């Protein structure tokens, strides 16, 4: 596992994140002996991120459907 000093991490944070991305995790060791793990997490996908659906509808048809839906009781 790649290990860096806290001073290096502070002065080269972007580089440290790049290394964490490549190696999936890096260790930062502070002067007082504490160690911190920086780990790349899996990409989170929104539950609202849905695939596109091509319905071959014109703009006018979509507007008409929306208006019909608003007029329902």
N, C-alpha and C positions, 0 to 999 in steps of 0.2 A: 504494500500500500504506500502511496506517495505521502510523505510527511513534510510539512512546511512549518516554519516558525510563525508565530503570531505577527511579528514585525514584517516578514515577507508577505503574509496574507493581507496585512493592512496596506502595504505599499503597492501590491500587485494583485488586487482583488479580481480584476477582469481576467488576468492570466490564470489565477487560481480556479476560477469558475470554468475556464476552458479546459484546464487539466482535469477537473472533476467530471466534466462532460465526457472527456475521452476515457478516463479510467473508471468512471462511474462513482468514485468516491475518493476524497483526500482527507488527510488528517492534519489538523492544525494544533501545534503544541505551544502553549503559552509558557512564559518565563517561570510562572509559579508551578508548573508541572501539570496543569489542567490540559486535557485534550478534547478537541471538538472535531466531530466528523461532519464533513460537507458531502452530502450524497445526492446524486442525480435521481430524482423521482420520475416514475413513469408519467408520460404526458396525460394530463387530465382532459377528458373530453366531456363537453357539455351534453346533458341529456336532451337539449334542444337542438343540437347539431345534427340535423336530419339530411339525408341525401336529397338532391334536387329531383323534382318530378316534372317531366315535360308533358303538359296536358294539351298542348297546341291550342291554347285559348288566346283570343285577341284581347287587347286592352278593353275594348267595349264590352265584351262578354264578361270579363272579370268584374268590371264596374257594375254591370247589370245584376250579376249574382250577389254582389255585396249589397246593393240597394234592395234587392228582394229579401235578403236575409234580415236587413234592418227593419223592413216593413212588416215582418211576421210578428204575430203576438204570442 
